[in-house]
């Protein structure tokens, strides 16, 4: 039996998952991976995680890169 995997963008910085199914005001919403699984009835190992960076972590990384360059 094939297991259906749910593709989810996963932030490598904070471990949150992008909830693409639940858009609020056209903004993507990053939520805790556990909350995501509960909301859609998936187990964590049924998620196909795609490495990504959420906007807050992207900002932190950008600042880190800038400081490292000084
Ligand atoms: Zn993040």
PDB file of the backbone (N, CA, C, O) and the ligand in Angstrom, with CONECT records:
HET     ZN  A 101       1
ATOM      1  N   UNK A   1       0.843  -1.200   0.000  1.00  0.00           N
ATOM      2  CA  UNK A   1       0.000   0.000   0.000  1.00  0.00           C
ATOM      3  C   UNK A   1       0.874   1.244   0.000  1.00  0.00           C
ATOM      4  O   UNK A   1       1.787   1.391   0.813  1.00  0.00           O
ATOM      5  N   UNK A   2       0.571   2.118  -0.921  1.00  0.00           N
ATOM      6  CA  UNK A   2       1.324   3.372  -1.015  1.00  0.00           C
ATOM      7  C   UNK A   2       0.850   4.348   0.047  1.00  0.00           C
ATOM      8  O   UNK A   2      -0.347   4.532   0.266  1.00  0.00           O
ATOM      9  N   UNK A   3       1.818   4.964   0.694  1.00  0.00           N
ATOM     10  CA  UNK A   3       1.472   5.967   1.679  1.00  0.00           C
ATOM     11  C   UNK A   3       1.422   7.317   0.981  1.00  0.00           C
ATOM     12  O   UNK A   3       2.341   7.685   0.249  1.00  0.00           O
ATOM     13  N   UNK A   4       0.363   8.033   1.210  1.00  0.00           N
ATOM     14  CA  UNK A   4       0.258   9.363   0.621  1.00  0.00           C
ATOM     15  C   UNK A   4       1.018  10.344   1.491  1.00  0.00           C
ATOM     16  O   UNK A   4       0.727  10.511   2.675  1.00  0.00           O
ATOM     17  N   UNK A   5       1.992  10.984   0.882  1.00  0.00           N
ATOM     18  CA  UNK A   5       2.761  11.967   1.630  1.00  0.00           C
ATOM     19  C   UNK A   5       2.243  13.361   1.308  1.00  0.00           C
ATOM     20  O   UNK A   5       1.918  13.685   0.166  1.00  0.00           O
ATOM     21  N   UNK A   6       2.178  14.156   2.336  1.00  0.00           N
ATOM     22  CA  UNK A   6       1.769  15.538   2.164  1.00  0.00           C
ATOM     23  C   UNK A   6       3.034  16.391   2.078  1.00  0.00           C
ATOM     24  O   UNK A   6       3.819  16.463   3.023  1.00  0.00           O
ATOM     25  N   UNK A   7       3.211  17.028   0.937  1.00  0.00           N
ATOM     26  CA  UNK A   7       4.382  17.894   0.797  1.00  0.00           C
ATOM     27  C   UNK A   7       4.201  19.134   1.639  1.00  0.00           C
ATOM     28  O   UNK A   7       3.162  19.791   1.580  1.00  0.00           O
ATOM     29  N   UNK A   8       5.214  19.453   2.421  1.00  0.00           N
ATOM     30  CA  UNK A   8       5.139  20.630   3.270  1.00  0.00           C
ATOM     31  C   UNK A   8       6.487  21.325   3.281  1.00  0.00           C
ATOM     32  O   UNK A   8       7.530  20.679   3.384  1.00  0.00           O
ATOM     33  N   UNK A   9       6.458  22.642   3.174  1.00  0.00           N
ATOM     34  CA  UNK A   9       7.702  23.404   3.270  1.00  0.00           C
ATOM     35  C   UNK A   9       8.022  23.555   4.756  1.00  0.00           C
ATOM     36  O   UNK A   9       7.178  23.951   5.560  1.00  0.00           O
ATOM     37  N   UNK A  10       9.250  23.231   5.086  1.00  0.00           N
ATOM     38  CA  UNK A  10       9.681  23.105   6.466  1.00  0.00           C
ATOM     39  C   UNK A  10      10.821  24.085   6.700  1.00  0.00           C
ATOM     40  O   UNK A  10      11.801  24.083   5.955  1.00  0.00           O
ATOM     41  N   UNK A  11      10.705  24.918   7.722  1.00  0.00           N
ATOM     42  CA  UNK A  11      11.755  25.898   8.000  1.00  0.00           C
ATOM     43  C   UNK A  11      12.911  25.230   8.727  1.00  0.00           C
ATOM     44  O   UNK A  11      12.728  24.663   9.804  1.00  0.00           O
ATOM     45  N   UNK A  12      14.104  25.296   8.139  1.00  0.00           N
ATOM     46  CA  UNK A  12      15.274  24.674   8.751  1.00  0.00           C
ATOM     47  C   UNK A  12      15.761  25.480   9.958  1.00  0.00           C
ATOM     48  O   UNK A  12      16.578  25.001  10.744  1.00  0.00           O
ATOM     49  N   UNK A  13      15.247  26.719  10.098  1.00  0.00           N
ATOM     50  CA  UNK A  13      15.674  27.565  11.215  1.00  0.00           C
ATOM     51  C   UNK A  13      14.910  27.253  12.490  1.00  0.00           C
ATOM     52  O   UNK A  13      15.519  27.034  13.537  1.00  0.00           O
ATOM     53  N   UNK A  14      13.581  27.230  12.416  1.00  0.00           N
ATOM     54  CA  UNK A  14      12.784  27.086  13.629  1.00  0.00           C
ATOM     55  C   UNK A  14      11.925  25.822  13.632  1.00  0.00           C
ATOM     56  O   UNK A  14      11.260  25.533  14.627  1.00  0.00           O
ATOM     57  N   UNK A  15      11.930  25.074  12.547  1.00  0.00           N
ATOM     58  CA  UNK A  15      11.182  23.827  12.522  1.00  0.00           C
ATOM     59  C   UNK A  15       9.692  23.979  12.275  1.00  0.00           C
ATOM     60  O   UNK A  15       8.939  23.017  12.429  1.00  0.00           O
ATOM     61  N   UNK A  16       9.253  25.182  11.893  1.00  0.00           N
ATOM     62  CA  UNK A  16       7.831  25.361  11.606  1.00  0.00           C
ATOM     63  C   UNK A  16       7.546  24.951  10.154  1.00  0.00           C
ATOM     64  O   UNK A  16       8.438  24.914   9.307  1.00  0.00           O
ATOM     65  N   UNK A  17       6.282  24.648   9.908  1.00  0.00           N
ATOM     66  CA  UNK A  17       5.850  24.170   8.600  1.00  0.00           C
ATOM     67  C   UNK A  17       4.950  25.231   7.979  1.00  0.00           C
ATOM     68  O   UNK A  17       4.160  25.871   8.673  1.00  0.00           O
ATOM     69  N   UNK A  18       5.074  25.410   6.684  1.00  0.00           N
ATOM     70  CA  UNK A  18       4.234  26.384   5.991  1.00  0.00           C
ATOM     71  C   UNK A  18       2.868  25.777   5.728  1.00  0.00           C
ATOM     72  O   UNK A  18       2.750  24.767   5.033  1.00  0.00           O
ATOM     73  N   UNK A  19       1.850  26.389   6.279  1.00  0.00           N
ATOM     74  CA  UNK A  19       0.481  25.921   6.106  1.00  0.00           C
ATOM     75  C   UNK A  19      -0.092  26.581   4.854  1.00  0.00           C
ATOM     76  O   UNK A  19      -0.662  27.671   4.907  1.00  0.00           O
ATOM     77  N   UNK A  20       0.079  25.880   3.712  1.00  0.00           N
ATOM     78  CA  UNK A  20      -0.364  26.456   2.439  1.00  0.00           C
ATOM     79  C   UNK A  20      -1.852  26.292   2.227  1.00  0.00           C
ATOM     80  O   UNK A  20      -2.439  26.917   1.343  1.00  0.00           O
ATOM     81  N   UNK A  21      -2.462  25.445   3.045  1.00  0.00           N
ATOM     82  CA  UNK A  21      -3.882  25.167   2.874  1.00  0.00           C
ATOM     83  C   UNK A  21      -4.735  26.179   3.615  1.00  0.00           C
ATOM     84  O   UNK A  21      -5.939  26.282   3.377  1.00  0.00           O
ATOM     85  N   UNK A  22      -4.120  26.911   4.498  1.00  0.00           N
ATOM     86  CA  UNK A  22      -4.846  27.834   5.351  1.00  0.00           C
ATOM     87  C   UNK A  22      -4.237  29.221   5.188  1.00  0.00           C
ATOM     88  O   UNK A  22      -3.378  29.638   5.966  1.00  0.00           O
ATOM     89  N   UNK A  23      -4.697  29.915   4.169  1.00  0.00           N
ATOM     90  CA  UNK A  23      -4.153  31.240   3.938  1.00  0.00           C
ATOM     91  C   UNK A  23      -5.028  32.272   4.625  1.00  0.00           C
ATOM     92  O   UNK A  23      -6.249  32.284   4.469  1.00  0.00           O
ATOM     93  N   UNK A  24      -4.387  33.125   5.377  1.00  0.00           N
ATOM     94  CA  UNK A  24      -5.148  34.198   6.003  1.00  0.00           C
ATOM     95  C   UNK A  24      -4.680  35.514   5.399  1.00  0.00           C
ATOM     96  O   UNK A  24      -3.489  35.823   5.443  1.00  0.00           O
ATOM     97  N   UNK A  25      -5.571  36.267   4.856  1.00  0.00           N
ATOM     98  CA  UNK A  25      -5.248  37.537   4.213  1.00  0.00           C
ATOM     99  C   UNK A  25      -4.136  37.380   3.178  1.00  0.00           C
ATOM    100  O   UNK A  25      -3.258  38.234   3.051  1.00  0.00           O
ATOM    101  N   UNK A  26      -4.195  36.271   2.444  1.00  0.00           N
ATOM    102  CA  UNK A  26      -3.201  35.991   1.408  1.00  0.00           C
ATOM    103  C   UNK A  26      -1.776  35.869   1.925  1.00  0.00           C
ATOM    104  O   UNK A  26      -0.818  35.880   1.151  1.00  0.00           O
ATOM    105  N   UNK A  27      -1.649  35.755   3.229  1.00  0.00           N
ATOM    106  CA  UNK A  27      -0.307  35.588   3.773  1.00  0.00           C
ATOM    107  C   UNK A  27      -0.095  34.129   4.100  1.00  0.00           C
ATOM    108  O   UNK A  27      -0.990  33.466   4.625  1.00  0.00           O
ATOM    109  N   UNK A  28       1.058  33.639   3.798  1.00  0.00           N
ATOM    110  CA  UNK A  28       1.369  32.275   4.185  1.00  0.00           C
ATOM    111  C   UNK A  28       1.567  32.240   5.683  1.00  0.00           C
ATOM    112  O   UNK A  28       2.077  33.180   6.292  1.00  0.00           O
ATOM    113  N   UNK A  29       1.161  31.156   6.244  1.00  0.00           N
ATOM    114  CA  UNK A  29       1.135  31.056   7.687  1.00  0.00           C
ATOM    115  C   UNK A  29       2.023  29.887   8.108  1.00  0.00           C
ATOM    116  O   UNK A  29       1.786  28.745   7.713  1.00  0.00           O
ATOM    117  N   UNK A  30       3.027  30.174   8.897  1.00  0.00           N
ATOM    118  CA  UNK A  30       3.959  29.139   9.366  1.00  0.00           C
ATOM    119  C   UNK A  30       3.518  28.700  10.754  1.00  0.00           C
ATOM    120  O   UNK A  30       3.356  29.519  11.658  1.00  0.00           O
ATOM    121  N   UNK A  31       3.330  27.429  10.903  1.00  0.00           N
ATOM    122  CA  UNK A  31       2.884  26.925  12.200  1.00  0.00           C
ATOM    123  C   UNK A  31       3.765  25.778  12.666  1.00  0.00           C
ATOM    124  O   UNK A  31       4.502  25.172  11.887  1.00  0.00           O
ATOM    125  N   UNK A  32       3.670  25.505  13.929  1.00  0.00           N
ATOM    126  CA  UNK A  32       4.357  24.389  14.553  1.00  0.00           C
ATOM    127  C   UNK A  32       4.025  23.084  13.819  1.00  0.00           C
ATOM    128  O   UNK A  32       2.866  22.827  13.492  1.00  0.00           O
ATOM    129  N   UNK A  33       5.039  22.274  13.568  1.00  0.00           N
ATOM    130  CA  UNK A  33       4.841  21.041  12.795  1.00  0.00           C
ATOM    131  C   UNK A  33       3.823  20.110  13.460  1.00  0.00           C
ATOM    132  O   UNK A  33       3.059  19.430  12.776  1.00  0.00           O
ATOM    133  N   UNK A  34       3.817  20.084  14.770  1.00  0.00           N
ATOM    134  CA  UNK A  34       2.886  19.220  15.493  1.00  0.00           C
ATOM    135  C   UNK A  34       1.442  19.716  15.293  1.00  0.00           C
ATOM    136  O   UNK A  34       0.525  18.924  15.075  1.00  0.00           O
ATOM    137  N   UNK A  35       1.267  21.038  15.373  1.00  0.00           N
ATOM    138  CA  UNK A  35      -0.059  21.633  15.167  1.00  0.00           C
ATOM    139  C   UNK A  35      -0.542  21.371  13.746  1.00  0.00           C
ATOM    140  O   UNK A  35      -1.728  21.139  13.513  1.00  0.00           O
ATOM    141  N   UNK A  36       0.390  21.413  12.804  1.00  0.00           N
ATOM    142  CA  UNK A  36       0.076  21.160  11.396  1.00  0.00           C
ATOM    143  C   UNK A  36      -0.459  19.734  11.214  1.00  0.00           C
ATOM    144  O   UNK A  36      -1.473  19.517  10.550  1.00  0.00           O
ATOM    145  N   UNK A  37       0.239  18.775  11.814  1.00  0.00           N
ATOM    146  CA  UNK A  37      -0.183  17.379  11.720  1.00  0.00           C
ATOM    147  C   UNK A  37      -1.559  17.189  12.353  1.00  0.00           C
ATOM    148  O   UNK A  37      -2.411  16.489  11.806  1.00  0.00           O
ATOM    149  N   UNK A  38      -1.766  17.813  13.498  1.00  0.00           N
ATOM    150  CA  UNK A  38      -3.054  17.688  14.183  1.00  0.00           C
ATOM    151  C   UNK A  38      -4.166  18.273  13.339  1.00  0.00           C
ATOM    152  O   UNK A  38      -5.250  17.698  13.238  1.00  0.00           O
ATOM    153  N   UNK A  39      -3.895  19.414  12.735  1.00  0.00           N
ATOM    154  CA  UNK A  39      -4.912  20.097  11.945  1.00  0.00           C
ATOM    155  C   UNK A  39      -5.375  19.257  10.763  1.00  0.00           C
ATOM    156  O   UNK A  39      -6.563  19.233  10.440  1.00  0.00           O
ATOM    157  N   UNK A  40      -4.432  18.566  10.114  1.00  0.00           N
ATOM    158  CA  UNK A  40      -4.786  17.820   8.910  1.00  0.00           C
ATOM    159  C   UNK A  40      -4.837  16.312   9.113  1.00  0.00           C
ATOM    160  O   UNK A  40      -5.084  15.564   8.167  1.00  0.00           O
ATOM    161  N   UNK A  41      -4.607  15.868  10.332  1.00  0.00           N
ATOM    162  CA  UNK A  41      -4.700  14.450  10.618  1.00  0.00           C
ATOM    163  C   UNK A  41      -3.574  13.623  10.028  1.00  0.00           C
ATOM    164  O   UNK A  41      -3.768  12.448   9.718  1.00  0.00           O
ATOM    165  N   UNK A  42      -2.396  14.219   9.865  1.00  0.00           N
ATOM    166  CA  UNK A  42      -1.229  13.481   9.392  1.00  0.00           C
ATOM    167  C   UNK A  42      -0.311  13.175  10.556  1.00  0.00           C
ATOM    168  O   UNK A  42      -0.343  13.845  11.589  1.00  0.00           O
ATOM    169  N   UNK A  43       0.502  12.159  10.374  1.00  0.00           N
ATOM    170  CA  UNK A  43       1.589  11.928  11.304  1.00  0.00           C
ATOM    171  C   UNK A  43       2.801  12.655  10.750  1.00  0.00           C
ATOM    172  O   UNK A  43       2.898  12.903   9.548  1.00  0.00           O
ATOM    173  N   UNK A  44       3.723  12.992  11.639  1.00  0.00           N
ATOM    174  CA  UNK A  44       4.900  13.737  11.189  1.00  0.00           C
ATOM    175  C   UNK A  44       5.653  12.970  10.100  1.00  0.00           C
ATOM    176  O   UNK A  44       6.175  13.577   9.165  1.00  0.00           O
ATOM    177  N   UNK A  45       5.712  11.640  10.216  1.00  0.00           N
ATOM    178  CA  UNK A  45       6.460  10.861   9.219  1.00  0.00           C
ATOM    179  C   UNK A  45       5.706  10.691   7.906  1.00  0.00           C
ATOM    180  O   UNK A  45       6.220  10.075   6.972  1.00  0.00           O
ATOM    181  N   UNK A  46       4.496  11.230   7.825  1.00  0.00           N
ATOM    182  CA  UNK A  46       3.756  11.224   6.560  1.00  0.00           C
ATOM    183  C   UNK A  46       3.960  12.526   5.790  1.00  0.00           C
ATOM    184  O   UNK A  46       3.431  12.704   4.693  1.00  0.00           O
ATOM    185  N   UNK A  47       4.722  13.416   6.376  1.00  0.00           N
ATOM    186  CA  UNK A  47       4.990  14.676   5.680  1.00  0.00           C
ATOM    187  C   UNK A  47       6.245  14.528   4.839  1.00  0.00           C
ATOM    188  O   UNK A  47       7.254  13.988   5.292  1.00  0.00           O
ATOM    189  N   UNK A  48       6.168  15.015   3.612  1.00  0.00           N
ATOM    190  CA  UNK A  48       7.350  15.090   2.762  1.00  0.00           C
ATOM    191  C   UNK A  48       7.881  16.505   2.944  1.00  0.00           C
ATOM    192  O   UNK A  48       7.329  17.461   2.399  1.00  0.00           O
ATOM    193  N   UNK A  49       8.948  16.628   3.707  1.00  0.00           N
ATOM    194  CA  UNK A  49       9.425  17.958   4.070  1.00  0.00           C
ATOM    195  C   UNK A  49      10.360  18.520   3.006  1.00  0.00           C
ATOM    196  O   UNK A  49      11.299  17.860   2.561  1.00  0.00           O
ATOM    197  N   UNK A  50      10.080  19.735   2.620  1.00  0.00           N
ATOM    198  CA  UNK A  50      10.908  20.449   1.656  1.00  0.00           C
ATOM    199  C   UNK A  50      11.603  21.549   2.446  1.00  0.00           C
ATOM    200  O   UNK A  50      10.946  22.404   3.040  1.00  0.00           O
ATOM    201  N   UNK A  51      12.912  21.527   2.452  1.00  0.00           N
ATOM    202  CA  UNK A  51      13.649  22.503   3.257  1.00  0.00           C
ATOM    203  C   UNK A  51      13.441  23.916   2.733  1.00  0.00           C
ATOM    204  O   UNK A  51      13.570  24.191   1.541  1.00  0.00           O
ATOM    205  N   UNK A  52      13.116  24.794   3.665  1.00  0.00           N
ATOM    206  CA  UNK A  52      12.844  26.186   3.302  1.00  0.00           C
ATOM    207  C   UNK A  52      13.186  27.054   4.510  1.00  0.00           C
ATOM    208  O   UNK A  52      13.665  26.555   5.529  1.00  0.00           O
ATOM    209  N   UNK A  53      12.940  28.330   4.390  1.00  0.00           N
ATOM    210  CA  UNK A  53      13.200  29.253   5.499  1.00  0.00           C
ATOM    211  C   UNK A  53      11.998  30.178   5.617  1.00  0.00           C
ATOM    212  O   UNK A  53      11.577  30.780   4.629  1.00  0.00           O
ATOM    213  N   UNK A  54      11.444  30.294   6.812  1.00  0.00           N
ATOM    214  CA  UNK A  54      10.292  31.174   6.997  1.00  0.00           C
ATOM    215  C   UNK A  54      10.775  32.634   7.022  1.00  0.00           C
ATOM    216  O   UNK A  54      11.961  32.881   7.237  1.00  0.00           O
ATOM    217  N   UNK A  55       9.877  33.598   6.808  1.00  0.00           N
ATOM    218  CA  UNK A  55      10.321  34.998   6.741  1.00  0.00           C
ATOM    219  C   UNK A  55      11.096  35.472   7.976  1.00  0.00           C
ATOM    220  O   UNK A  55      12.131  36.117   7.802  1.00  0.00           O
ATOM    221  N   UNK A  56      10.664  35.195   9.206  1.00  0.00           N
ATOM    222  CA  UNK A  56      11.454  35.648  10.364  1.00  0.00           C
ATOM    223  C   UNK A  56      12.861  35.047  10.367  1.00  0.00           C
ATOM    224  O   UNK A  56      13.828  35.751  10.659  1.00  0.00           O
ATOM    225  N   UNK A  57      12.986  33.772  10.050  1.00  0.00           N
ATOM    226  CA  UNK A  57      14.311  33.140  10.032  1.00  0.00           C
ATOM    227  C   UNK A  57      15.144  33.684   8.878  1.00  0.00           C
ATOM    228  O   UNK A  57      16.358  33.835   9.010  1.00  0.00           O
ATOM    229  N   UNK A  58      14.511  33.977   7.756  1.00  0.00           N
ATOM    230  CA  UNK A  58      15.234  34.536   6.615  1.00  0.00           C
ATOM    231  C   UNK A  58      15.836  35.882   7.008  1.00  0.00           C
ATOM    232  O   UNK A  58      16.955  36.215   6.620  1.00  0.00           O
ATOM    233  N   UNK A  59      15.064  36.655   7.792  1.00  0.00           N
ATOM    234  CA  UNK A  59      15.576  37.955   8.258  1.00  0.00           C
ATOM    235  C   UNK A  59      16.762  37.761   9.195  1.00  0.00           C
ATOM    236  O   UNK A  59      17.773  38.452   9.077  1.00  0.00           O
ATOM    237  N   UNK A  60      16.633  36.814  10.130  1.00  0.00           N
ATOM    238  CA  UNK A  60      17.720  36.544  11.075  1.00  0.00           C
ATOM    239  C   UNK A  60      18.971  36.096  10.311  1.00  0.00           C
ATOM    240  O   UNK A  60      20.081  36.527  10.624  1.00  0.00           O
ATOM    241  N   UNK A  61      18.788  35.237   9.319  1.00  0.00           N
ATOM    242  CA  UNK A  61      19.931  34.756   8.536  1.00  0.00           C
ATOM    243  C   UNK A  61      20.572  35.903   7.766  1.00  0.00           C
ATOM    244  O   UNK A  61      21.796  35.969   7.647  1.00  0.00           O
ATOM    245  N   UNK A  62      19.743  36.809   7.243  1.00  0.00           N
ATOM    246  CA  UNK A  62      20.266  37.947   6.478  1.00  0.00           C
ATOM    247  C   UNK A  62      21.091  38.839   7.392  1.00  0.00           C
ATOM    248  O   UNK A  62      22.149  39.326   6.995  1.00  0.00           O
ATOM    249  N   UNK A  63      20.613  39.058   8.619  1.00  0.00           N
ATOM    250  CA  UNK A  63      21.345  39.882   9.587  1.00  0.00           C
ATOM    251  C   UNK A  63      22.653  39.183   9.955  1.00  0.00           C
ATOM    252  O   UNK A  63      23.705  39.817  10.036  1.00  0.00           O
ATOM    253  N   UNK A  64      22.575  37.868  10.177  1.00  0.00           N
ATOM    254  CA  UNK A  64      23.766  37.096  10.523  1.00  0.00           C
ATOM    255  C   UNK A  64      24.828  37.191   9.441  1.00  0.00           C
ATOM    256  O   UNK A  64      26.016  37.344   9.724  1.00  0.00           O
ATOM    257  N   UNK A  65      24.372  37.094   8.182  1.00  0.00           N
ATOM    258  CA  UNK A  65      25.317  37.181   7.071  1.00  0.00           C
ATOM    259  C   UNK A  65      25.968  38.558   7.024  1.00  0.00           C
ATOM    260  O   UNK A  65      27.163  38.685   6.755  1.00  0.00           O
ATOM    261  N   UNK A  66      25.149  39.608   7.296  1.00  0.00           N
ATOM    262  CA  UNK A  66      25.658  40.967   7.247  1.00  0.00           C
ATOM    263  C   UNK A  66      26.707  41.171   8.354  1.00  0.00           C
ATOM    264  O   UNK A  66      27.749  41.787   8.128  1.00  0.00           O
ATOM    265  N   UNK A  67      26.413  40.644   9.554  1.00  0.00           N
ATOM    266  CA  UNK A  67      27.352  40.797  10.659  1.00  0.00           C
ATOM    267  C   UNK A  67      28.628  39.996  10.422  1.00  0.00           C
ATOM    268  O   UNK A  67      29.719  40.424  10.799  1.00  0.00           O
ATOM    269  N   UNK A  68      28.485  38.851   9.805  1.00  0.00           N
ATOM    270  CA  UNK A  68      29.650  38.020   9.531  1.00  0.00           C
ATOM    271  C   UNK A  68      30.565  38.691   8.515  1.00  0.00           C
ATOM    272  O   UNK A  68      31.775  38.462   8.507  1.00  0.00           O
ATOM    273  N   UNK A  69      29.978  39.519   7.660  1.00  0.00           N
ATOM    274  CA  UNK A  69      30.752  40.171   6.609  1.00  0.00           C
ATOM    275  C   UNK A  69      31.515  41.389   7.128  1.00  0.00           C
ATOM    276  O   UNK A  69      32.447  41.860   6.476  1.00  0.00           O
ATOM    277  N   UNK A  70      31.128  41.898   8.290  1.00  0.00           N
ATOM    278  CA  UNK A  70      31.774  43.114   8.838  1.00  0.00           C
ATOM    279  C   UNK A  70      33.166  42.749   9.364  1.00  0.00           C
ATOM    280  O   UNK A  70      33.882  43.616   9.865  1.00  0.00           O
TER     281      UNK A  70
HETATM  282 ZN    ZN A 101      11.759  29.739  10.771  1.00  0.00          ZN
END
